[in-house]
């Protein structure tokens, strides 16, 4: 893989989820250090001129309305605590470029990429779409408008303890961004509460 010049930032085409030649990877980080890691990496990428190898670095959050001392406040909650999402170009064999890996590993609070044999595993396209949608959603007002998830819908849980389970939406709490889904556990219909970002509709 050839290196582009330091000033050549790679950006995704309109409508695309990922920049050309790059994929999304999940980086484990210390709890409550997500924003610090992201900011440090963004700064280092610019200093080292690695924009051609590392694109966007995201920490998706969800805005929630909460009452504090009788006052309605909007607070941000991390959707994926302990993880930072990195858009990155790997080598042809799937490994991370040595300079890029050194830059990332030398950042305080960084653990390892999700993957095996020293090679990070890229995110499936449907997960990238969900993650980016959640990131864009954070810029909007809190609530579930536009998500088209309503009582009676058939959904599939895509993350968490009940991943891959399918069930029916029992109720939607727009204020908290939580959805109650009835799924079959050991043959019994059981309601579980999950975040809307952990669901996809089953058509």
C-alpha positions as CSV (number, residue, x, y, z in Angstrom):
1,X,0.0,0.0,0.0
2,X,1.5,3.3,-1.0
3,X,1.6,6.3,1.4
4,X,-0.1,9.5,0.3
5,X,1.4,12.8,1.2
6,X,0.8,14.2,4.7
7,X,-1.7,16.8,3.4
8,X,-3.9,14.2,1.5
9,X,-6.9,13.7,3.7
10,X,-9.2,10.9,2.5
11,X,-12.9,11.6,2.8
12,X,-15.9,9.4,2.0
13,X,-17.9,10.1,-1.2
14,X,-21.4,11.5,-0.7
15,X,-23.7,8.8,0.6
16,X,-20.8,6.4,1.5
17,X,-20.2,5.2,5.0
18,X,-16.4,4.9,4.7
19,X,-13.6,6.7,2.9
20,X,-12.0,4.9,-0.1
21,X,-9.4,2.4,0.9
22,X,-10.4,2.5,4.6
23,X,-12.5,0.4,6.9
24,X,-13.9,1.0,10.4
25,X,-12.3,-0.7,13.4
26,X,-13.1,-0.9,17.1
27,X,-10.5,0.2,19.6
28,X,-10.7,-0.8,23.3
29,X,-9.9,2.0,25.6
30,X,-10.0,2.6,29.4
31,X,-13.4,3.4,30.8
32,X,-14.3,7.1,30.9
33,X,-11.2,7.9,28.7
34,X,-13.1,7.7,25.4
35,X,-13.1,11.4,24.6
36,X,-9.5,11.9,25.9
37,X,-8.3,9.1,23.6
38,X,-10.2,10.4,20.6
39,X,-8.9,14.0,21.1
40,X,-5.3,12.8,21.6
41,X,-5.5,10.6,18.4
42,X,-7.0,13.4,16.3
43,X,-4.2,15.7,17.5
44,X,-1.5,13.1,16.8
45,X,-2.8,12.3,13.3
46,X,-2.6,15.9,12.3
47,X,0.9,16.4,13.8
48,X,2.3,13.3,12.1
49,X,0.5,13.9,8.8
50,X,-1.3,10.5,8.8
51,X,-4.6,11.7,7.5
52,X,-4.2,9.4,4.5
53,X,-4.1,6.4,6.8
54,X,-6.5,7.4,9.6
55,X,-9.8,9.1,8.9
56,X,-12.6,9.8,11.4
57,X,-12.3,8.9,15.0
58,X,-15.6,8.7,16.8
59,X,-17.1,8.3,20.3
60,X,-20.9,8.0,19.6
61,X,-23.1,9.5,22.3
62,X,-26.8,9.8,22.9
63,X,-28.5,12.9,24.2
64,X,-31.0,12.3,27.0
65,X,-33.4,14.5,28.9
66,X,-33.1,14.3,32.7
67,X,-34.6,16.1,35.6
68,X,-32.0,17.5,38.0
69,X,-33.2,19.6,41.0
70,X,-36.4,20.3,39.2
71,X,-34.7,21.5,36.0
72,X,-34.8,19.6,32.7
73,X,-31.3,19.2,31.4
74,X,-29.9,17.5,28.3
75,X,-27.0,15.2,29.1
76,X,-24.9,13.0,26.8
77,X,-24.4,9.3,27.4
78,X,-21.9,7.1,25.6
79,X,-23.5,4.5,23.4
80,X,-20.5,2.2,23.5
81,X,-18.6,2.7,26.8
82,X,-15.0,1.5,26.6
83,X,-14.7,1.8,22.8
84,X,-13.5,4.3,20.2
85,X,-14.3,3.8,16.5
86,X,-11.4,4.4,14.1
87,X,-11.6,4.8,10.3
88,X,-8.3,3.4,9.1
89,X,-6.4,2.0,6.1
90,X,-4.6,-1.3,6.9
91,X,-1.8,-3.1,5.0
92,X,-2.7,-5.6,2.3
93,X,-2.3,-8.5,4.7
94,X,-4.8,-6.9,7.2
95,X,-2.2,-5.7,9.7
96,X,-1.8,-2.2,11.0
97,X,0.9,0.0,9.6
98,X,3.8,0.0,12.1
99,X,3.9,3.8,12.4
100,X,0.1,4.0,12.8
101,X,0.1,1.3,15.4
102,X,2.9,2.9,17.4
103,X,1.1,6.2,17.4
104,X,-2.1,4.6,18.6
105,X,-0.5,2.3,21.2
106,X,1.5,5.2,22.7
107,X,-1.7,7.1,23.5
108,X,-2.6,7.0,27.1
109,X,-5.7,4.9,27.9
110,X,-5.5,2.7,24.7
111,X,-5.9,-1.0,24.9
112,X,-6.1,-3.1,21.7
113,X,-8.2,-3.4,18.5
114,X,-10.9,-6.0,18.4
115,X,-9.4,-8.8,16.3
116,X,-7.0,-11.7,16.4
117,X,-3.4,-12.6,15.5
118,X,-2.4,-9.0,15.8
119,X,-4.8,-8.0,13.0
120,X,-7.9,-5.8,13.8
121,X,-11.2,-7.1,12.5
122,X,-13.1,-4.5,10.5
123,X,-16.7,-3.8,11.3
124,X,-19.5,-5.2,9.1
125,X,-21.2,-2.7,7.0
126,X,-24.6,-2.9,8.8
127,X,-22.8,-2.1,12.1
128,X,-21.0,0.9,10.5
129,X,-24.3,2.2,9.3
130,X,-25.8,1.9,12.8
131,X,-22.8,3.5,14.5
132,X,-22.7,6.4,12.1
133,X,-26.5,6.9,12.4
134,X,-26.1,7.0,16.2
135,X,-23.2,9.5,15.9
136,X,-25.3,11.8,13.7
137,X,-28.3,11.3,16.0
138,X,-26.3,12.8,18.8
139,X,-26.4,16.1,17.0
140,X,-30.2,16.1,17.1
141,X,-32.6,16.7,20.0
142,X,-33.1,13.7,22.3
143,X,-35.9,11.3,21.5
144,X,-36.7,8.6,19.0
145,X,-38.2,10.6,16.2
146,X,-37.2,9.4,12.8
147,X,-36.2,5.9,14.0
148,X,-39.5,4.4,13.0
149,X,-39.5,2.0,16.0
150,X,-43.0,1.7,17.5
151,X,-45.0,-0.7,19.6
152,X,-45.8,-3.9,17.7
153,X,-42.8,-3.8,15.4
154,X,-40.7,-6.9,14.9
155,X,-37.1,-6.2,15.7
156,X,-33.7,-7.9,16.0
157,X,-31.3,-7.1,18.8
158,X,-27.9,-6.4,17.3
159,X,-25.7,-5.9,20.4
160,X,-25.5,-6.7,24.1
161,X,-26.4,-9.8,26.2
162,X,-29.4,-10.6,24.0
163,X,-27.6,-10.2,20.6
164,X,-29.3,-12.0,17.7
165,X,-32.6,-12.4,19.5
166,X,-35.7,-11.4,17.6
167,X,-38.9,-10.2,19.2
168,X,-41.8,-7.7,19.3
169,X,-41.6,-4.1,20.6
170,X,-43.8,-3.9,23.7
171,X,-43.1,-0.2,24.5
172,X,-40.9,2.7,23.6
173,X,-39.5,5.2,26.1
174,X,-38.5,8.2,23.9
175,X,-37.2,10.2,26.9
176,X,-34.6,7.6,27.8
177,X,-34.1,6.2,24.3
178,X,-34.9,2.7,25.6
179,X,-37.2,0.0,24.0
180,X,-38.9,-2.9,25.8
181,X,-38.8,-6.0,23.5
182,X,-40.5,-9.3,24.2
183,X,-38.2,-12.2,23.3
184,X,-38.4,-16.0,23.9
185,X,-35.9,-17.1,26.5
186,X,-35.9,-20.8,27.3
187,X,-39.3,-21.0,25.7
188,X,-40.9,-18.2,27.7
189,X,-41.9,-14.8,26.4
190,X,-39.8,-12.3,28.4
191,X,-39.6,-8.5,28.1
192,X,-36.1,-7.1,28.0
193,X,-35.1,-3.4,27.9
194,X,-32.5,-2.4,25.3
195,X,-31.3,0.9,23.8
196,X,-32.7,1.8,20.4
197,X,-29.2,1.8,18.9
198,X,-29.1,-2.0,19.7
199,X,-32.1,-2.7,17.4
200,X,-32.8,-3.1,13.8
201,X,-36.3,-3.6,12.3
202,X,-37.2,-7.0,10.8
203,X,-39.2,-6.4,7.6
